[in-house]
Amino acid sequence: MKAIRHIFQLIALISFLLIAGEKVQAQFISLGGGLDLTNGTTIETENEDYLTGSLGMDFRSEYKINYHLRFVPEMAFYIPKVEEKTGGEASTTFMNLTLNLKNVHNPRDMLRTYLQGGITVTGWNVQDNYYSETIQQEIHLNEWGVEPGVNAGAGIQFNIKRDIEMYIEARYLKYVLNQYGLFIGSVGLNFILD
């Protein structure tokens, strides 16, 4: 019941942000992507816990709300983690959809720093095939799930060319419905469109 309450709170927060966002004029300014490196996290299922992969790719866009404030939606896909588990082989795949607000310090400088934070929804899939000694039968597990979370971090970005900038950032993602979280480091390029 507590999990359902948290999901409804997250849906209410997203709805509020979308409704409030209708009154804000945001200009689409860049498109980009890069590599993500994490320490991995744990996916809890009824039977066992599974570890996630640590290397992924992210794709993002950036919208300018005002001189300092940016809205950054991002989608990240991670390489599946394959591990020997319960007498068989398990594969865990996950992806993150993140909606961040980013406060850029000194937006006109060559080297810009920023703080960011927002909400994240992680989707995951666990596939585990093994032979159970207790029931003398082959078990095929294929579970899907969603984990809401919040994240906060900081980064730097700098121009490589007039219309290309590089970003390096770090943030921590904390899941709302369990005790797990993960650190995410990202490096990539933004292509300026304005």
KAWOCOR-V711476 format. One record per backbone hydrogen bond with DSSP energy under -0.5 kcal/mol. CO is the residue of the C=O (numbers start at 1). NH is the residue of the N-H. E is the energy in kcal/mol with one decimal. If there is no record, write none. Layout:
CO;NH;E
CO;NH;E
This chain:
1;5;-2.0
2;6;-2.1
3;7;-2.1
4;8;-2.3
5;9;-2.1
6;10;-2.3
7;11;-2.4
8;12;-2.3
9;13;-2.3
10;14;-2.5
11;15;-2.5
12;16;-2.4
13;17;-2.5
14;18;-2.3
15;19;-2.6
16;20;-3.0
17;21;-2.0
18;22;-0.8
19;22;-0.8
20;23;-1.1
21;24;-0.9
24;26;-0.7
27;64;-3.3
29;193;-3.5
29;194;-0.9
30;62;-2.2
31;191;-3.6
32;60;-2.5
33;189;-2.4
34;58;-2.3
35;187;-2.0
36;56;-2.4
37;185;-2.8
41;52;-2.0
42;44;-0.6
43;50;-2.6
48;45;-2.0
50;43;-3.5
54;38;-2.7
55;79;-2.9
56;36;-2.6
57;77;-2.7
58;34;-1.8
59;75;-2.8
60;32;-2.9
62;29;-2.7
62;30;-1.4
63;65;-0.6
63;71;-2.7
64;27;-2.5
68;104;-3.0
69;65;-2.4
69;66;-1.5
70;72;-0.5
70;102;-2.9
71;63;-2.4
72;100;-2.0
73;61;-1.8
74;98;-3.0
75;59;-2.7
76;96;-2.2
77;57;-2.7
80;82;-0.6
81;92;-2.5
83;90;-3.0
85;88;-2.2
88;85;-2.1
89;129;-1.4
90;83;-2.5
91;127;-2.6
92;81;-2.8
93;125;-2.6
94;78;-1.7
95;123;-2.3
96;76;-2.7
96;98;-0.5
97;121;-2.6
98;74;-2.7
98;100;-0.5
99;119;-1.8
100;72;-2.9
101;117;-1.8
102;70;-2.7
102;104;-0.7
103;115;-1.6
105;113;-0.6
106;109;-1.8
110;112;-0.6
110;159;-1.0
112;157;-2.6
113;105;-3.1
114;155;-2.2
115;103;-3.0
116;153;-2.5
117;101;-2.8
118;151;-2.4
119;99;-2.7
120;149;-2.7
121;97;-2.4
121;123;-0.5
122;147;-2.8
123;95;-2.2
124;145;-2.0
125;93;-2.7
126;143;-2.4
127;91;-3.0
128;141;-3.3
129;89;-1.2
130;132;-0.6
130;139;-3.9
131;133;-0.6
132;136;-0.8
132;137;-1.3
137;132;-3.1
139;130;-2.1
139;141;-0.5
141;128;-2.2
143;126;-2.6
145;124;-2.5
147;122;-2.9
148;176;-2.6
148;177;-0.6
149;120;-2.8
150;174;-3.0
151;118;-2.2
152;172;-2.7
153;116;-2.5
154;170;-2.6
155;114;-2.3
156;168;-2.5
157;112;-3.1
158;166;-2.9
161;164;-0.9
163;192;-2.3
164;160;-2.9
164;161;-1.8
165;190;-3.0
166;158;-2.1
167;188;-2.0
168;156;-2.7
169;186;-2.7
170;154;-2.2
171;184;-2.9
172;152;-1.7
172;174;-0.5
173;182;-2.4
174;150;-2.4
180;175;-2.1
182;173;-3.0
183;39;-1.0
184;171;-2.1
185;37;-2.7
186;169;-2.4
187;35;-2.6
188;167;-2.4
189;33;-2.2
190;165;-2.5
190;192;-0.7
191;31;-1.7
